[in-house]
Amino acid sequence: MSFTFEPDPSAYLYDQVADHIEARIRGGELQPDRPLSAERRLATEYGVALGTVRHAIRILQRRGLVRVIPSKGMFVNPPEARQASAE
């Protein structure tokens, strides 16, 4: 996987990670109903702590972009589910 993530020291890292993953979802790189990488792998890919990724995932859940299924993983929500959860 190749993407560019350059953190801005003036903003919270977890917000930046969430925004970057959201951009990848909206840009079509991360497809609906497909799993995201595991938290530890995302932490490695982004070069951040595991807690930062977990916070970013919670933000994405609140935005309606991803869902977490225990013992299965994290999945990108389809557009219609995103709209329903945002209402």
Secondary structure as UniProt FT lines:
FT   TURN            9..10
FT   HELIX           13..26
FT   TURN            27..28
FT   TURN            32..33
FT   HELIX           39..46
FT   HELIX           50..62
FT   TURN            63..64
FT   STRAND          66..69
FT   TURN            70..72
FT   STRAND          73..76
FT   HELIX           79..86
//
